[in-house]
Amino acid sequence: MKRLFVGNLPSDATEASVTALFSEFGKVHSIELVTDLFSGRCKGFGYVGMEGHEARAAIAKLSGILFGGKPLRVSFEVSTGKKGRRR
């Protein structure tokens, strides 16, 4: 399974709306929208888990399309390799 970074989401985006958008390309295994602690609204980005070939199709078709009036940024998640605290 691949994890996609989805950026530039509108603040009124919900897990249901993002799932509906990505499910056109295959089964969405997981979704995690980063939300504001106090308001509960989307902070503008999140992560979607899909199979590899479905994820590549979603990136190709959804990158740059308007969603809630903003162009989406969709790519594979890039890990920094840093975990834990600094020394």
NUTIMI-975164 format. One record per residue (C-alpha): chain; y, z, x. Coordinates in steps of 0.02 Angstrom, whole numbers, plus 50000, padded with zeros to 5 digits. Layout:
! NUTIMI-975164
c/y/z/x
A/Y/Z/X
...
! end
This chain:
! NUTIMI-975164
c/y/z/x
A/50000/50000/50000
A/50175/49958/50060
A/50331/50060/50027
A/50490/49964/49987
A/50668/50025/50010
A/50779/49978/49862
A/50965/49996/49892
A/51126/49967/49798
A/51055/50031/49633
A/51179/50076/49496
A/51204/50261/49459
A/51127/50239/49285
A/50963/50168/49355
A/50807/50255/49294
A/50626/50255/49351
A/50581/50157/49194
A/50711/50020/49225
A/50664/49999/49408
A/50478/50000/49366
A/50506/49865/49235
A/50599/49759/49362
A/50463/49772/49497
A/50312/49765/49381
A/50345/49579/49357
A/50272/49555/49532
A/50122/49672/49518
A/50068/49851/49491
A/50195/49982/49541
A/50094/50124/49619
A/50238/50244/49648
A/50425/50256/49625
A/50549/50381/49693
A/50734/50369/49651
A/50847/50481/49753
A/50956/50577/49630
A/51105/50692/49640
A/51050/50874/49628
A/51184/50926/49503
A/51213/50773/49393
A/51036/50701/49401
A/51107/50525/49420
A/51038/50399/49545
A/51123/50404/49716
A/51103/50216/49734
A/50936/50200/49822
A/50752/50236/49806
A/50576/50185/49857
A/50441/50084/49769
A/50257/50078/49819
A/50161/49914/49791
A/50019/49815/49868
A/50067/49708/50019
A/50066/49533/49944
A/50151/49595/49785
A/50283/49686/49889
A/50322/49528/49988
A/50343/49429/49826
A/50460/49564/49757
A/50566/49561/49915
A/50580/49371/49910
A/50632/49365/49726
A/50733/49524/49703
A/50840/49533/49861
A/51017/49490/49813
A/50994/49478/49624
A/51119/49570/49515
A/51050/49730/49438
A/51177/49834/49342
A/51317/49727/49413
A/51269/49755/49595
A/51167/49644/49714
A/51003/49732/49756
A/50945/49762/49934
A/50755/49760/49944
A/50656/49774/50106
A/50506/49859/50181
A/50541/50042/50223
A/50584/50066/50406
A/50527/50231/50479
A/50628/50305/50621
A/50478/50390/50698
A/50572/50555/50708
A/50500/50702/50615
A/50542/50884/50628
A/50692/50964/50705
A/50789/50923/50861
A/50755/51011/51025
! end
